[in-house]
């Protein structure tokens, strides 16, 4: 909920504005400039309603101070005087609008809503202009494997709360995508999503990037600069690869999470924050804590809701879906005629370990489309070099090849069939008879597995198959 600050020396006017807006917004009331500045130093405010004529420091003088201390904070001037000079001066100083007393209630509500919406859009533009938010559409989340669906369900459940979320998973599993999904499902979706890529920012710049700096804080600081917490406002701030953050910066971030306030570099006052903290790491942060490279108190603060994204090798059922998605996404850009991959190519995809996970799969599909996009179907022979090496069986304990036949002249086919039967029976045993899982272990499809079982006379325990 947005927060409004009303500054007016007339008690009746303050109370009238409180009654008008208290159902839609949180309200703060101040009778003079000193009270207003004190409240602003203690609470984050989204909009100021400011009377022009006040004893002591006037509304225009207070507006000048507010914009010097809180640049960009929107203000609407209110006054019983309708003389042109104060109106012109207020607009020149950055006031968004000017409303005369006695005011029309519906018009004033419209002016306030428009001012808040304008400020929200300005913040989003700031985020985009600093290259913080990249094109990362949440509709690109594809998958139906049980472990992946369970992870997404955790994200959805956490989205409705303000709890800190820690997303862990190997590089390329889609941690930022999950964080953006969480933000898009949350009540904060209208506020900015601000990403901080900890590994990409030098240590000497990270503090300034997070908290901003005051003019003159260091050489080259010729103006006040808002930090990522300023840009996030009441939205979400996402710490990507938080495990790369130094212990010094970890201490400062811990204070922000605990106290919900921070100080700009070179500043002298604390600034309140309402941003939600979401973090991600490819490292095992528990191991980092044990090794002394990550603070245990920070680990427990950022990991109130832990989410693990499974690697692609644990999601074999999702490979066809992801391939189809990337074909549809990338094909038009390179004018590809490709409709899909043949069965052998998909078998090789299933047998591959995918160390780069979904990101690597996308790159492979894009490379194949660029080089062979005129082919209606991509054959296994057209796949990159890494898919032509002999694939090691994914089974945990692959059986040894059968002993050499007693007669050197025994047909090769019989020896191959015997070894293949041994492999399949071992995979079925390890998968407790579930053919989908056994096929994934063998790097093939369930349909091919069933064909091989029938050919080699292996019993089809259909009753053990998953529904």
Residue pairs with C-beta under 8 A, 6 or more apart in sequence:
1 24
1 25
1 26
2 24
2 25
2 26
2 46
2 47
2 116
3 25
3 26
3 27
3 28
3 43
3 44
3 45
3 46
3 47
4 21
4 25
4 26
4 27
4 28
4 45
4 46
4 47
4 48
4 49
4 112
5 28
5 29
5 30
5 36
5 39
5 40
5 45
5 47
5 48
5 49
6 14
6 17
6 18
6 27
6 28
6 29
6 30
6 49
7 30
7 31
7 32
7 33
7 35
7 36
7 48
7 49
7 50
7 51
7 54
7 59
7 62
8 14
8 17
8 31
8 49
8 50
8 51
8 54
8 78
9 31
9 32
9 51
9 54
9 55
10 51
11 31
13 51
13 78
13 101
14 29
14 31
17 27
17 49
18 27
18 29
20 105
20 108
20 109
21 27
21 109
21 112
25 46
25 112
28 39
28 43
28 45
30 36
30 38
30 39
32 54
32 55
32 56
32 57
33 54
33 56
33 57
33 61
33 62
33 65
34 56
34 57
36 48
36 50
36 62
36 66
37 62
37 65
37 66
37 69
39 45
40 66
40 69
40 70
40 73
41 269
41 270
42 272
43 272
44 233
44 234
44 271
44 272
44 273
44 274
45 73
46 74
46 116
46 119
46 233
47 73
47 74
47 75
47 76
47 112
47 115
47 116
47 119
48 66
48 73
48 74
48 75
48 76
49 75
49 76
49 78
49 112
50 59
50 62
50 63
50 75
50 76
50 77
50 78
50 95
51 59
51 77
51 78
51 79
52 58
52 59
52 60
52 77
52 78
52 79
52 81
52 86
52 90
53 59
53 79
53 80
53 81
54 62
57 65
59 77
59 79
59 90
60 86
60 89
60 90
60 93
63 75
63 77
63 90
63 93
63 94
63 95
64 93
66 73
66 75
67 73
67 75
67 93
67 94
71 224
71 226
72 119
72 122
72 226
74 96
74 115
74 116
74 118
74 119
75 94
75 95
75 96
76 95
76 96
76 97
76 98
76 99
76 111
76 112
76 115
77 86
77 87
77 90
77 95
77 97
77 98
77 99
78 98
78 99
78 100
78 101
78 103
79 86
79 98
79 100
79 101
80 100
80 101
80 102
82 100
87 98
90 98
91 98
96 115
96 118
97 111
97 114
97 115
99 107
99 108
99 111
120 190
120 191
123 191
123 192
123 231
123 233
124 192
126 192
126 226
126 231
127 133
127 192
127 193
127 194
127 231
130 231
132 194
132 195
132 196
132 228
132 231
133 192
133 193
133 194
133 195
134 195
136 176
136 177
136 180
138 177
138 180
138 181
138 184
140 177
140 325
140 329
141 152
141 174
141 177
141 178
141 181
142 318
142 321
142 322
142 325
143 149
143 152
143 315
143 318
143 321
143 322
144 317
144 318
144 321
145 310
145 314
145 315
145 316
145 317
145 318
147 310
147 314
147 315
148 309
148 310
148 315
148 318
151 178
151 307
151 308
151 309
151 310
152 178
152 181
154 305
154 307
155 165
155 167
155 178
155 181
155 182
155 185
155 307
156 185
157 305
158 165
158 182
158 305
158 307
159 181
159 182
159 183
159 185
159 186
160 185
160 186
160 187
161 305
162 276
163 304
163 305
164 257
164 276
164 277
164 278
164 279
164 301
164 302
164 303
164 304
164 305
165 179
165 182
165 277
165 278
165 279
165 304
165 305
165 306
165 307
166 278
166 279
166 280
166 281
166 285
166 302
166 303
166 304
166 305
166 306
166 307
167 175
167 178
167 179
167 278
167 279
167 280
167 281
167 307
167 308
167 309
168 175
168 280
168 281
168 282
168 284
168 285
168 306
168 307
168 308
168 309
169 175
169 280
169 282
169 308
169 309
169 310
169 311
170 282
170 309
170 311
170 355
170 357
171 282
171 356
171 357
171 359
172 312
172 356
172 357
172 358
172 359
172 360
173 309
173 310
173 311
173 312
173 357
173 358
174 309
174 357
174 358
175 240
175 280
175 282
175 309
176 195
176 238
176 240
176 280
178 280
178 307
178 309
179 193
179 195
179 236
179 238
179 240
179 278
179 280
180 193
180 238
182 236
182 278
183 189
183 193
183 235
183 236
183 238
183 278
186 236
186 276
188 234
188 235
188 236
188 276
191 232
191 233
191 234
191 235
191 236
192 231
192 232
192 233
192 235
192 236
193 232
193 235
193 236
193 238
194 228
194 231
194 232
194 235
194 236
194 237
194 238
194 275
195 238
195 240
196 209
196 210
196 228
196 237
196 238
196 239
196 240
197 240
197 241
198 206
198 239
198 240
198 241
198 242
198 243
198 244
198 245
199 240
199 241
199 244
201 209
203 246
203 248
203 249
206 245
206 246
206 249
207 249
207 252
207 265
208 217
208 225
208 227
208 265
209 227
209 228
210 227
210 228
210 229
210 249
210 252
210 253
210 262
211 227
211 229
211 252
211 262
211 263
211 264
211 265
212 224
212 225
212 226
212 227
212 229
212 230
212 264
212 265
213 221
213 224
213 225
213 227
213 264
213 265
213 266
213 267
214 221
214 224
214 264
214 265
214 266
214 267
215 221
215 222
215 223
215 224
215 266
216 266
217 264
217 265
217 266
217 267
218 265
218 266
221 265
221 266
224 264
227 262
227 264
228 237
229 237
229 256
229 262
229 271
229 273
229 275
230 271
232 273
232 275
233 274
233 275
234 274
234 275
235 275
235 276
236 275
236 276
236 278
237 275
237 276
237 277
237 278
238 278
238 279
238 280
239 245
239 253
239 277
239 278
239 279
239 280
239 302
240 279
240 280
241 280
241 281
241 282
241 283
242 279
242 280
242 281
242 285
242 302
243 281
243 282
243 283
243 285
243 288
243 293
243 294
245 253
247 293
247 294
247 295
250 294
250 295
250 298
251 295
252 262
253 298
254 295
254 297
254 298
254 301
255 262
256 262
256 273
257 277
257 298
257 301
257 302
258 301
259 270
260 272
260 273
260 274
261 270
261 271
261 272
261 273
262 270
262 271
262 273
263 269
263 270
263 271
264 271
277 302
279 302
279 303
285 294
285 299
285 303
286 299
288 294
288 299
289 295
289 296
289 299
311 354
311 357
312 318
312 319
312 322
312 354
312 357
312 358
312 360
312 361
313 353
313 354
313 394
316 350
316 439
316 440
317 436
317 440
319 346
319 349
319 350
319 361
320 346
322 358
322 361
322 362
323 340
323 341
323 346
323 349
323 361
323 365
324 340
326 361
326 362
326 365
326 366
327 336
327 338
327 339
327 340
327 365
327 369
330 336
330 362
330 365
330 366
330 369
331 338
331 369
331 373
334 366
334 369
334 370
334 373
335 373
336 369
336 373
336 374
337 373
337 374
337 375
337 376
338 368
338 369
338 372
338 373
338 374
338 375
338 376
338 377
338 378
339 376
339 377
340 377
340 378
341 349
341 377
341 378
342 377
342 378
342 379
342 380
343 445
343 448
344 379
344 380
345 378
345 379
345 380
345 382
345 383
345 387
346 445
347 380
347 443
347 444
347 445
347 448
348 380
348 383
348 387
348 391
348 443
349 361
349 387
350 439
350 440
350 443
350 444
350 445
351 391
351 394
351 443
351 444
352 386
352 387
352 391
352 443
354 360
354 361
356 363
364 383
364 384
367 384
368 378
368 382
368 383
368 384
371 382
372 378
372 382
375 382
380 387
391 443
392 398
393 423
393 427
393 441
393 442
393 443
394 440
394 441
394 442
394 443
395 423
395 426
395 427
395 430
395 441
395 442
396 430
396 441
397 426
397 430
398 423
398 426
399 422
399 423
399 426
401 419
402 415
402 418
402 419
402 422
405 414
405 415
417 456
420 452
420 456
421 456
421 457
421 458
423 442
424 438
424 442
424 449
424 452
424 453
424 456
424 458
425 458
427 438
427 439
427 441
427 442
428 435
428 438
428 458
428 461
430 438
430 441
431 437
431 438
431 441
432 464
433 461
433 464
433 465
434 464
434 465
434 466
435 446
435 449
435 450
435 465
436 446
436 465
436 466
438 449
439 445
439 446
439 448
439 449
442 449
450 460
452 458
453 459
453 460
454 460
